[in-house]
Amino acid sequence: MHIPDGYLSPQTCAVALAVAVPVLGVAAVRVKHRVTTRHVPTLAVLAAVCFLIMMFNVPIPYGTTAHAVGAALVAILLGPWAAVIAVTVALVFQALLFGDGGVLALGANVVNMAILMPFVAYGLYRLISANATMTSSRRVVAAFVAGYVGITAAAVATAVELGIQPGLFSDAHGAPLYSPYNLAQTIPPMLLAHLTVAGIAEGILSAAVVAYLQRANLPLLKVNHPGVPVEGPAADAGRTRCRLRPGVVALAAITVMAMLTPLGLLAPGGAFGEDAPAELVTALGLSAVPAGMARYADFWRSAVFPDYLSSSPWTYVVSAIVGIAVVGAVGYAVGLLVVRIRGGRRADLDEASRI
């Protein structure tokens, strides 16, 4: 779902950036309503988890790959505005450090995965879980549906952005300047990959974490659910069955996922819409690389791990470890800065006074 540079026209990238920047500004203001200073480490960890999840490419039966995003989970736990920040941090460093997604196309990727997806997911979650207690199984179902539909919505948006390029931008001979795929070629494969694999992965991730937190860490689950009642006896009984601390479980899960990131190498091809220009020419039988794609495809040449997607398993793992550390650290710094500047200290004092 990461759109590389060269697939979208500069005009499309500019429009997407014009949408993304104000939303990020609003997110920086609104995030303080749910995220206080003591929740910033959680925001940082979730940003790193989003980065890791997006590296976890799952092979698709017809030869390509797809991945979950984690945006629905962040929206459920800390709110959609926090998800905007967490996923954006992950996307920025994926593009800059790993060349996964374009720098010019960053605005479009942010709109699709960091804005559209968490808000669609959170809206569905709120709708399905309305009036349910914190430990209700309906919240687990709501989390699954939210993740499944949210990532599918982001995939459709990506398909539309790619598919409208030939009709809007072509040369005098009618040859596409950027993405050569039309809507009939982009929507079906993107829907297939996300309805059958990526959507299920996103849904299971969101539902599993919510179900676990219902038993092991209700305070974290309640951060974004103020005033929602808890089923006391059932919740207490459930928590006593969880012997492992949530931090230990989270660390173990992140470690296992990092070690399994090379799973995507099992697929003979990469994700749809992320082919290198030369590969695209061969695959589609084009006479030449589209002129705009040839001009902008190599816009960013400073990626530290530009070939990790096609390298050895150990390169994948090392990339995952480096990315987790960098995204986590930057996510923490950004979260702390936003919360402090926008009144996080006052929120902390208000919360302490209520306790």
C-alpha positions, 0 to 999 in steps of 0.5 A: 500500500506504500505508493513509491515516487513516480507513480503519482503526478506532482499535482496529486502529491501536492493535493495530498500533502495539502490535505495531510499537513493541516490534519497533522496540525489538528492532530497535534492540538487534539491529541492532548485530550487523550494522551498525557505525559505518562501515555507518551511511552505507549504512543512511542511503542505503538508507533514502533509497532506500526512500523514493524507491522508494515514491514511484516509482508504476508505472501498473497496466493497470486504471487504478491504481498500485503501487510497490516498497518496497526492504525486501527489498534492505535485509534482504539487505544489512544484515539484517532488523532494519536493514530495520525501521529503514530502512523505518520512517524512510522511512514516518514522513517520508512520512506527516509530510511528504507525507501519503502514508500516515496518521499514525494508521495508521503502525503498520499501515504499519510492520507491513506494510512494515517488519516483515512484508515484510523478514522474509518476504523475508529468510527466503526469501532464506536458504532459497533461497541456503543453502550458495551462495557469495557470487558464486553466481547462486543468490543473485541468484535468491533475491533476486528471489524474496525481493522478489517474495514479500515485497512480496506478503505485505505487500500481502495483510496490507494487504488483510486489514486493510482488508477486515475493517473493515466486519465489525468496525466498522459503525453501527446500520444496518450501514453501515461506519464505516471502510474500506467494502471487504470481503475479496472487494473488497480481496484480488483487486486488491491481489494483482493489482497486486503479483503482476503489477507491484509484485512484479516491480519489487521482485524485479528491484530486489533481484536487480539490486543483488545481481548488481551487488554480486557484481561491484563491491562484495563487501565490502558484500554480505558485511556480512550474510553472515559466513563465506560463502565467495567464489569467488575467481577468478570474483569477481576476474574479475567485479570487474575488468569493473566500471569505474564505482565503486559510489558513482557508480552508486548516485548515478546510479541515485538521480538517474534514479529521482528524475527518473522519479518522475512516472511515476505521473501517467500512471495515471488513478487512484491506488493502490487503497485510498488514495482521498480520502473524497469520491472513494470515495463517488463511486466506490462509490456510497455515500450518505455518507462512512463516519462514522469515515473522515470523522472521522479522514481529516484527522487530520494537516494539517501535511504540507509536500507534501500534494498531490504525488501529484496535482500537476505532474511538477516537484512530484513531483521536488522532493518526491523530492529533499527527501525523499531529503535529509531521510530520508537525514539522519534515517536517518544520525542514527538509525542512528548513535544506535542503533549508538553507544548499543547498542555500535557502538564495541565492534563496530568495535573487535572488527572491527578486531582481527579484521582 
